[in-house]
Each structure stands twice: as C-alpha cells, then as structure tokens.
Amino acid sequence: MTTATFDDFSDFVKEVRSVKRKNIPRSKIVSISKHLDERSKYIKENWQNFSLETKEELRQFVYDILKPKTNFSLIDQIRGQCLLFVLKINGREKELFLFSNALDSFIDNVLDLTEQDQFKNYGILNTLLKESKTSF
C-alpha cells in the first residue's frame, strides 16, 4: 500500500487560519476556499493511503477548529457582530459564505472518514473476538 502525502499541511493550516485577519483581500478568501475544496476532495479520495500520523494531524486540526471558545466576553461578542455587519455592508458576505461552506465540507469529510475508520476497526475487533471465543 502506498502512502499519500500531505506535505504542505502546515502551510495549508496557516493559509486557512489567515482568514481570521481583518483586511484579507476578497481574492485571497476565494482562493483559500477553492484550496479547501480541493484538499477536501483529495483527502476523501486518498484517506486510506494516508499514514496514521497524517490522519491524526487532520483530525487534530478539525478538533481544534471545532473546540468551543469558552472565554468570549460581551465585548468579543459585540465585536463579532460588528464584523459581520461590516462584511454585509461591504458586500463581502458571499466570500464569507463561500469560505464557511468550504470549511464545513472539509470538516465533515475528515470526521466522516474518521468515523468510517472507527467502524472498520470495530468490525475487525468484533471478528477477532468471535474467533477467539470459538477457539476456546
């Protein structure tokens, strides 16, 4: 079995996280969104060929994104709402939704593939348990 590579993973993570910057150009958001879509498809097609380390890095990246931020102050919440309002006024919600959808698809793919791996592992363990019970 060959191992698929995700050599530029750290660059990919930096690129995705750069969307948090305030003045990121529209073209960059669109480019990152397309890159996310491409990576999502690549991961889905090559998951079985990834090393365990690469799979774990992808899972950890997704879990870090999904980890709830517990220390939002009222000021942080107001800033977030103002930022969304400014994006709407400036006509940038299309890029925001494009990025949001691409990130959501990426996260869903990694979580779905992780779940499939777990079911396969449970199936293998179940088979081994049945075989060990019959041999005793």
Sequence and secondary structure as in RCSB ss.txt:
>XXXX:A:sequence
MTTATFDDFSDFVKEVRSVKRKNIPRSKIVSISKHLDERSKYIKENWQNFSLETKEELRQFVYDILKPKTNFSLI
DQIRGQCLLFVLKINGREKELFLFSNALDSFIDNVLDLTEQDQFKNYGILNTLLKESKTSF
>XXXX:A:secstr
   B  TTHHHHHHHHHGGGSTT  HHHHHHHHHHHHHHHHHHHHHGGGB HHHHHHHHHHHHHHHS      HH
HHHHHHHHHHHHHHTT HHHHHHHHHHHHHHHHHHHHHHHHHHHHHHHHHHHHHHHHHHH 
